[in-house]
Amino acid sequence: MRDDYLREAHKIIPDANVLINVVSRRVKQLRRGARALVESLEKLSPEDIALREIIEGKISYELAS
């Protein structure tokens, strides 16, 4: 997992626990065959793809009340 992506995603989702949950759920989807919502010229791990999707606003989250 790239540190620069992690720092940028943490600015968008400041709660570390929520960030971990969002990334892990998206990684599971990607590993099951979901298509990435971002394009990259380099080969990225599913974790990095999930972080990039958060950074680029392709993934949002909602906290249950």
C-alpha positions in Angstrom: 0.0 0.0 0.0 1.4 3.3 -1.0 1.9 5.8 1.8 1.1 8.8 -0.4 -2.3 7.3 -1.4 -3.0 6.5 2.2 -2.2 10.0 3.4 -4.5 11.5 0.6 -7.3 9.1 1.4 -7.0 9.9 5.1 -7.7 13.6 4.3 -11.0 12.5 2.7 -12.0 9.9 5.4 -10.3 11.2 8.5 -11.5 8.4 10.8 -8.9 5.6 10.4 -11.4 2.9 11.4 -13.9 4.0 8.7 -11.1 4.3 6.2 -9.9 0.7 6.9 -13.5 -0.6 6.6 -14.2 1.2 3.3 -10.9 0.1 1.8 -11.2 -3.5 2.9 -14.8 -3.8 1.6 -13.7 -2.4 -1.8 -10.7 -4.7 -1.9 -13.0 -7.7 -1.5 -15.1 -6.5 -4.3 -12.1 -6.0 -6.6 -10.7 -9.4 -5.8 -14.1 -11.0 -6.7 -13.9 -9.4 -10.1 -15.4 -5.9 -9.8 -13.9 -3.5 -12.3 -11.7 -0.6 -11.0 -13.3 2.8 -11.2 -9.9 4.5 -11.9 -7.4 3.9 -14.6 -3.6 3.8 -14.1 -0.7 3.3 -16.3 1.1 1.4 -13.6 0.0 -1.9 -12.1 -1.6 -1.2 -8.8 -2.6 -3.5 -6.0 -6.3 -3.8 -5.1 -5.5 -1.8 -1.9 -4.0 1.0 -3.9 -6.9 1.0 -6.4 -9.4 1.3 -3.5 -7.4 4.3 -2.1 -7.2 6.0 -5.5 -11.0 5.5 -5.9 -11.5 7.3 -2.6 -9.1 10.1 -3.5 -10.7 10.7 -6.8 -14.2 10.7 -5.3 -15.4 7.5 -7.0 -16.3 5.9 -3.7 -18.3 7.5 -0.9 -19.5 6.1 2.4 -22.3 6.6 4.8 -22.4 6.0 8.5 -25.4 4.2 9.8 -27.1 5.9 12.7 
